[in-house]
Amino acid sequence: MPQRNLPIPPVKMIEFIDTISNYTDFEKKERFKNYKGYILLQERLYFLRGIDNKFNYISLGNPIEDRISTTQFKDLYDRKLVGGNGRAIYNAIFKSTEICPTCLLRGIDQVDHFLPKSKYPLYSVSPLNLVPICEKCNGVKSAKDANTFTFIHPYFHELNDLTWLKARIHIDSNIIGFNYFMDIPDTLENHIELEKVISEYLKALKLLPLYNSKASELHSNMQNIFRDMYDVGGKETVLALFKSFYKKGCKIGTSNSSEAVFYKALIDDD
């Protein structure tokens, strides 16, 4: 699930729509011009739904299909945003982070329509609806809509200040392993809702097994360094190293990044 908030793109949809004046199809250009106000109003409603976390209130489909078809909206995205005047907007979103905000593990491979353009064509070219993502997370997310799956939007949902991901260390046949788990403080007013949403995302994206595997791999790669540091400076030196890497992991992602949780588990384990 998205664990890191990203800044809302500084560009607005109006800036992109204003670049399509070079459409060679005069009729199509005029249609977008005539419905510019309506499209911008829908983007404003999208913003308000994002703040309230009520994307399921956004209607599926294209209410102006008889004026601007779903195919024309898709064409606008493919030809004008990705492959035309709006490419700078696409690139800015793609480069807004180096780490996928969904898994906080892999790099960015593509830009995703948070609400899929096949089901919400009005938002095909809205910067608010375009988020950077890795290929694997996007493949799992696919074209699910907000009425059947609860998504967490990296531009709107505030989870940075909440530490909800933890890990336990276990030893099996002298091999150190890690078990990642969700731990939502029950003192939070909305802890039941958060548990449901986060649990659903972890399951859908199969993140906990992935984190367990990556943590074991990281420990295997780093154990000789840990051992050398212990031989040189003892337990306190190794602990200082863990704390340094933990802070780095938090800085790159959040306290819920798999790397930060890995080092927090080592710090807490005596």
C-alpha positions as a Markdown table, in Angstrom:
| # | Residue | x | y | z |
|---|---|---|---|---|
| 1 | Met | 0.0 | 0.0 | 0.0 |
| 2 | Pro | 1.1 | 3.5 | -0.4 |
| 3 | Gln | 3.2 | 4.4 | 2.7 |
| 4 | Arg | 4.6 | 7.7 | 1.7 |
| 5 | Asn | 2.8 | 10.9 | 0.8 |
| 6 | Leu | 3.9 | 12.6 | -2.3 |
| 7 | Pro | 3.4 | 16.3 | -3.0 |
| 8 | Ile | 0.5 | 17.1 | -5.2 |
| 9 | Pro | 1.8 | 17.9 | -8.7 |
| 10 | Pro | 2.3 | 21.6 | -9.1 |
| 11 | Val | 0.8 | 21.6 | -12.6 |
| 12 | Lys | -3.0 | 21.8 | -13.1 |
| 13 | Met | -5.1 | 20.2 | -15.8 |
| 14 | Ile | -6.0 | 23.6 | -17.2 |
| 15 | Glu | -2.3 | 24.1 | -18.1 |
| 16 | Phe | -2.4 | 20.9 | -20.1 |
| 17 | Ile | -5.8 | 21.5 | -21.8 |
| 18 | Asp | -4.5 | 24.9 | -22.9 |
| 19 | Thr | -1.7 | 23.1 | -24.8 |
| 20 | Ile | -4.1 | 21.2 | -27.1 |
| 21 | Ser | -4.8 | 24.3 | -29.3 |
| 22 | Asn | -2.6 | 22.6 | -32.0 |
| 23 | Tyr | -5.0 | 19.7 | -32.4 |
| 24 | Thr | -5.3 | 19.3 | -36.2 |
| 25 | Asp | -8.9 | 18.0 | -35.8 |
| 26 | Phe | -10.8 | 21.3 | -35.5 |
| 27 | Glu | -14.1 | 19.8 | -34.3 |
| 28 | Lys | -12.3 | 17.8 | -31.6 |
| 29 | Lys | -10.4 | 20.9 | -30.5 |
| 30 | Glu | -13.6 | 22.9 | -30.3 |
| 31 | Arg | -15.3 | 20.2 | -28.2 |
| 32 | Phe | -12.5 | 20.2 | -25.6 |
| 33 | Lys | -12.6 | 24.0 | -25.6 |
| 34 | Asn | -16.4 | 24.1 | -25.1 |
| 35 | Tyr | -16.3 | 21.6 | -22.2 |
| 36 | Lys | -13.1 | 22.9 | -20.6 |
| 37 | Gly | -15.0 | 24.4 | -17.7 |
| 38 | Tyr | -16.9 | 21.2 | -17.0 |
| 39 | Ile | -13.7 | 19.1 | -17.1 |
| 40 | Leu | -11.9 | 21.5 | -14.7 |
| 41 | Leu | -14.9 | 21.4 | -12.4 |
| 42 | Gln | -14.7 | 17.6 | -12.3 |
| 43 | Glu | -11.0 | 17.9 | -11.3 |
| 44 | Arg | -12.0 | 20.2 | -8.5 |
| 45 | Leu | -14.5 | 17.6 | -7.3 |
| 46 | Tyr | -11.8 | 15.0 | -7.5 |
| 47 | Phe | -9.6 | 17.1 | -5.2 |
| 48 | Leu | -12.4 | 17.4 | -2.7 |
| 49 | Arg | -13.1 | 13.7 | -2.8 |
| 50 | Gly | -9.4 | 13.1 | -2.3 |
| 51 | Ile | -9.3 | 15.2 | 0.9 |
| 52 | Asp | -12.3 | 13.4 | 2.3 |
| 53 | Asn | -11.0 | 10.0 | 1.1 |
| 54 | Lys | -14.3 | 9.3 | -0.7 |
| 55 | Phe | -13.1 | 8.4 | -4.2 |
| 56 | Asn | -16.0 | 5.8 | -4.3 |
| 57 | Tyr | -18.3 | 8.8 | -4.6 |
| 58 | Ile | -16.9 | 9.6 | -8.0 |
| 59 | Ser | -19.2 | 8.2 | -10.7 |
| 60 | Leu | -17.9 | 5.5 | -13.1 |
| 61 | Gly | -18.2 | 6.2 | -16.8 |
| 62 | Asn | -18.3 | 9.3 | -19.0 |
| 63 | Pro | -21.3 | 11.6 | -18.4 |
| 64 | Ile | -20.5 | 13.5 | -21.6 |
| 65 | Glu | -19.9 | 10.5 | -23.8 |
| 66 | Asp | -22.1 | 12.0 | -26.5 |
| 67 | Arg | -20.0 | 15.1 | -26.7 |
| 68 | Ile | -16.5 | 13.9 | -25.9 |
| 69 | Ser | -16.1 | 10.1 | -26.1 |
| 70 | Thr | -14.1 | 7.9 | -23.8 |
| 71 | Thr | -11.9 | 7.0 | -26.9 |
| 72 | Gln | -11.2 | 10.7 | -27.4 |
| 73 | Phe | -10.2 | 11.2 | -23.8 |
| 74 | Lys | -7.8 | 8.2 | -24.1 |
| 75 | Asp | -6.5 | 9.6 | -27.3 |
| 76 | Leu | -5.9 | 12.9 | -25.6 |
| 77 | Tyr | -3.8 | 11.1 | -23.0 |
| 78 | Asp | -1.8 | 9.0 | -25.4 |
| 79 | Arg | -1.2 | 11.5 | -28.1 |
| 80 | Lys | -1.0 | 14.8 | -26.2 |
| 81 | Leu | 0.1 | 14.0 | -22.7 |
| 82 | Val | 2.4 | 11.1 | -23.2 |
| 83 | Gly | 3.4 | 11.7 | -26.8 |
| 84 | Gly | 2.8 | 15.4 | -27.3 |
| 85 | Asn | 2.8 | 18.9 | -25.7 |
| 86 | Gly | 2.1 | 17.6 | -22.3 |
| 87 | Arg | 5.1 | 15.3 | -22.0 |
| 88 | Ala | 6.8 | 17.7 | -19.6 |
| 89 | Ile | 3.9 | 17.1 | -17.2 |
| 90 | Tyr | 4.2 | 13.4 | -17.5 |
| 91 | Asn | 7.9 | 13.5 | -17.0 |
| 92 | Ala | 7.6 | 15.7 | -13.9 |
| 93 | Ile | 5.2 | 13.2 | -12.3 |
| 94 | Phe | 7.4 | 10.2 | -13.3 |
| 95 | Lys | 10.4 | 11.8 | -11.7 |
| 96 | Ser | 8.7 | 13.1 | -8.6 |
| 97 | Thr | 10.1 | 10.2 | -6.5 |
| 98 | Glu | 12.7 | 7.5 | -7.1 |
| 99 | Ile | 10.9 | 4.8 | -5.0 |
| 100 | Cys | 7.4 | 3.4 | -5.7 |
| 101 | Pro | 5.1 | 5.0 | -3.1 |
| 102 | Thr | 3.0 | 1.8 | -3.1 |
| 103 | Cys | 5.6 | -0.7 | -2.0 |
| 104 | Leu | 8.4 | 1.6 | -1.0 |
| 105 | Leu | 10.8 | -1.0 | -2.3 |
| 106 | Arg | 11.2 | -0.9 | -6.0 |
| 107 | Gly | 12.0 | 1.9 | -8.4 |
| 108 | Ile | 9.5 | 3.8 | -10.6 |
| 109 | Asp | 8.7 | 2.2 | -14.0 |
| 110 | Gln | 5.6 | 4.1 | -15.1 |
| 111 | Val | 2.9 | 6.5 | -14.4 |
| 112 | Asp | -0.4 | 5.0 | -13.3 |
| 113 | His | -4.0 | 6.3 | -13.5 |
| 114 | Phe | -5.1 | 6.1 | -9.8 |
| 115 | Leu | -8.7 | 5.9 | -11.1 |
| 116 | Pro | -8.3 | 3.8 | -14.3 |
| 117 | Lys | -8.9 | 5.8 | -17.4 |
| 118 | Ser | -10.9 | 3.0 | -18.9 |
| 119 | Lys | -13.5 | 3.5 | -16.1 |
| 120 | Tyr | -13.0 | 7.2 | -15.3 |
| 121 | Pro | -12.1 | 8.8 | -18.7 |
| 122 | Leu | -12.8 | 12.3 | -17.4 |
| 123 | Tyr | -9.6 | 12.0 | -15.3 |
| 124 | Ser | -7.4 | 10.6 | -18.1 |
| 125 | Val | -5.2 | 13.7 | -18.2 |
| 126 | Ser | -5.7 | 15.1 | -14.7 |
| 127 | Pro | -2.3 | 15.4 | -12.9 |
| 128 | Leu | -4.1 | 14.6 | -9.6 |
| 129 | Asn | -5.0 | 11.2 | -11.0 |
| 130 | Leu | -1.5 | 10.4 | -12.3 |
| 131 | Val | 0.9 | 8.8 | -9.8 |
| 132 | Pro | 4.3 | 7.2 | -10.2 |
| 133 | Ile | 4.4 | 3.5 | -9.6 |
| 134 | Cys | 6.5 | 0.4 | -10.2 |
| 135 | Glu | 5.4 | -2.1 | -12.8 |
| 136 | Lys | 4.6 | -4.9 | -10.3 |
| 137 | Cys | 2.4 | -2.8 | -8.1 |
| 138 | Asn | 0.6 | -1.4 | -11.1 |
| 139 | Gly | 0.1 | -4.9 | -12.4 |
| 140 | Val | -1.6 | -5.9 | -9.2 |
| 141 | Lys | -3.6 | -2.7 | -9.0 |
| 142 | Ser | -4.7 | -3.2 | -12.6 |
| 143 | Ala | -8.0 | -1.5 | -13.5 |
| 144 | Lys | -9.8 | -1.9 | -10.1 |
| 145 | Asp | -12.2 | 0.8 | -9.4 |
| 146 | Ala | -12.9 | 2.8 | -6.2 |
| 147 | Asn | -16.2 | 1.0 | -5.7 |
| 148 | Thr | -14.7 | -2.4 | -5.4 |
| 149 | Phe | -11.4 | -1.8 | -3.7 |
| 150 | Thr | -10.2 | 0.8 | -1.1 |
| 151 | Phe | -7.2 | 2.6 | -2.5 |
| 152 | Ile | -4.9 | 4.9 | -0.6 |
| 153 | His | -3.9 | 7.9 | -2.7 |
| 154 | Pro | -0.2 | 9.0 | -2.2 |
| 155 | Tyr | -1.2 | 12.6 | -2.8 |
| 156 | Phe | -4.0 | 12.8 | -0.3 |
| 157 | His | -3.7 | 10.3 | 2.5 |
| 158 | Glu | -1.6 | 11.1 | 5.5 |
| 159 | Leu | 0.2 | 8.0 | 6.9 |
| 160 | Asn | 3.7 | 9.4 | 7.2 |
| 161 | Asp | 3.3 | 10.1 | 11.0 |
| 162 | Leu | 1.9 | 6.7 | 11.8 |
| 163 | Thr | 4.2 | 3.7 | 12.4 |
| 164 | Trp | 2.1 | 0.7 | 11.6 |
| 165 | Leu | 4.6 | -1.8 | 10.1 |
| 166 | Lys | 6.9 | -3.8 | 12.4 |
| 167 | Ala | 9.0 | -7.0 | 12.2 |
| 168 | Arg | 10.1 | -9.8 | 14.6 |
| 169 | Ile | 13.3 | -11.6 | 14.3 |
| 170 | His | 13.3 | -15.4 | 14.5 |
| 171 | Ile | 16.1 | -18.0 | 14.3 |
| 172 | Asp | 15.5 | -21.3 | 12.7 |
| 173 | Ser | 18.4 | -23.8 | 12.4 |
| 174 | Asn | 20.8 | -20.9 | 13.1 |
| 175 | Ile | 19.4 | -18.9 | 10.2 |
| 176 | Ile | 18.0 | -15.5 | 11.0 |
| 177 | Gly | 14.6 | -14.7 | 9.5 |
| 178 | Phe | 12.1 | -11.8 | 9.7 |
| 179 | Asn | 8.4 | -11.7 | 10.1 |
| 180 | Tyr | 6.8 | -8.4 | 9.1 |
| 181 | Phe | 3.3 | -7.6 | 10.5 |
| 182 | Met | 0.8 | -4.8 | 10.8 |
| 183 | Asp | 0.4 | -3.1 | 14.1 |
| 184 | Ile | -2.1 | -0.3 | 14.3 |
| 185 | Pro | -2.3 | 1.4 | 17.7 |
| 186 | Asp | -5.8 | 0.8 | 19.1 |
| 187 | Thr | -5.7 | 4.2 | 20.6 |
| 188 | Leu | -6.3 | 5.8 | 17.2 |
| 189 | Glu | -9.9 | 6.9 | 16.7 |
| 190 | Asn | -10.1 | 5.3 | 13.2 |
| 191 | His | -7.9 | 2.2 | 14.0 |
| 192 | Ile | -10.5 | -0.3 | 12.9 |
| 193 | Glu | -10.9 | 1.4 | 9.5 |
| 194 | Leu | -7.1 | 1.7 | 9.1 |
| 195 | Glu | -6.7 | -2.0 | 9.9 |
| 196 | Lys | -9.2 | -3.0 | 7.2 |
| 197 | Val | -7.7 | -0.7 | 4.5 |
| 198 | Ile | -4.0 | -1.6 | 5.2 |
| 199 | Ser | -4.7 | -5.3 | 5.7 |
| 200 | Glu | -6.5 | -5.3 | 2.3 |
| 201 | Tyr | -3.6 | -3.6 | 0.6 |
| 202 | Leu | -0.9 | -5.8 | 2.1 |
| 203 | Lys | -2.8 | -8.9 | 1.1 |
| 204 | Ala | -3.6 | -7.7 | -2.5 |
| 205 | Leu | 0.0 | -6.6 | -3.1 |
| 206 | Lys | 1.5 | -9.6 | -1.2 |
| 207 | Leu | 3.8 | -7.2 | 0.5 |
| 208 | Leu | 4.5 | -9.0 | 3.8 |
| 209 | Pro | 6.0 | -12.2 | 2.2 |
| 210 | Leu | 8.0 | -9.8 | -0.1 |
| 211 | Tyr | 9.3 | -7.8 | 2.9 |
| 212 | Asn | 10.2 | -11.0 | 4.8 |
| 213 | Ser | 12.2 | -12.3 | 1.8 |
| 214 | Lys | 14.0 | -9.0 | 1.2 |
| 215 | Ala | 14.9 | -8.6 | 4.9 |
| 216 | Ser | 16.4 | -12.1 | 5.0 |
| 217 | Glu | 18.3 | -11.3 | 1.8 |
| 218 | Leu | 19.5 | -7.9 | 3.2 |
| 219 | His | 20.7 | -9.5 | 6.4 |
| 220 | Ser | 22.6 | -12.2 | 4.5 |
| 221 | Asn | 24.3 | -9.5 | 2.5 |
| 222 | Met | 25.2 | -7.4 | 5.5 |
| 223 | Gln | 26.0 | -9.9 | 8.2 |
| 224 | Asn | 29.7 | -9.9 | 7.5 |
| 225 | Ile | 29.8 | -6.1 | 7.8 |
| 226 | Phe | 27.8 | -6.4 | 11.1 |
| 227 | Arg | 30.3 | -9.0 | 12.4 |
| 228 | Asp | 33.3 | -6.9 | 11.4 |
| 229 | Met | 31.9 | -3.9 | 13.1 |
| 230 | Tyr | 31.2 | -5.9 | 16.3 |
| 231 | Asp | 34.8 | -7.2 | 16.3 |
| 232 | Val | 36.1 | -3.7 | 16.0 |
| 233 | Gly | 33.9 | -1.8 | 18.4 |
| 234 | Gly | 31.5 | -4.2 | 20.1 |
| 235 | Lys | 27.8 | -4.1 | 20.6 |
| 236 | Glu | 27.5 | -0.3 | 20.8 |
| 237 | Thr | 29.3 | 0.2 | 17.5 |
| 238 | Val | 26.9 | -2.2 | 15.8 |
| 239 | Leu | 23.9 | -0.6 | 17.4 |
| 240 | Ala | 25.1 | 2.9 | 16.3 |
| 241 | Leu | 25.3 | 1.5 | 12.7 |
| 242 | Phe | 21.8 | 0.1 | 12.9 |
| 243 | Lys | 20.4 | 3.4 | 14.1 |
| 244 | Ser | 22.2 | 5.2 | 11.3 |
| 245 | Phe | 20.7 | 2.9 | 8.7 |
| 246 | Tyr | 17.3 | 3.2 | 10.4 |
| 247 | Lys | 17.4 | 7.0 | 10.0 |
| 248 | Lys | 18.4 | 6.6 | 6.4 |
| 249 | Gly | 15.6 | 4.3 | 5.7 |
| 250 | Cys | 13.1 | 6.7 | 7.3 |
| 251 | Lys | 14.5 | 9.6 | 5.2 |
| 252 | Ile | 14.2 | 7.7 | 2.0 |
| 253 | Gly | 10.7 | 6.4 | 2.7 |
| 254 | Thr | 9.1 | 6.5 | 6.1 |
| 255 | Ser | 9.3 | 4.6 | 9.4 |
| 256 | Asn | 7.2 | 2.0 | 7.5 |
| 257 | Ser | 9.6 | 1.4 | 4.7 |
| 258 | Ser | 10.8 | -2.2 | 4.7 |
| 259 | Glu | 14.4 | -1.2 | 5.2 |
| 260 | Ala | 13.6 | 1.1 | 8.2 |
| 261 | Val | 11.5 | -1.7 | 9.8 |
| 262 | Phe | 14.4 | -4.1 | 9.2 |
| 263 | Tyr | 16.9 | -2.0 | 11.2 |
| 264 | Lys | 14.3 | -1.1 | 13.8 |
| 265 | Ala | 13.8 | -4.8 | 14.5 |
| 266 | Leu | 17.6 | -5.3 | 14.8 |
| 267 | Ile | 17.8 | -2.3 | 17.2 |
| 268 | Asp | 15.0 | -3.7 | 19.4 |
| 269 | Asp | 16.3 | -7.2 | 19.4 |
| 270 | Asp | 18.9 | -7.8 | 22.2 |
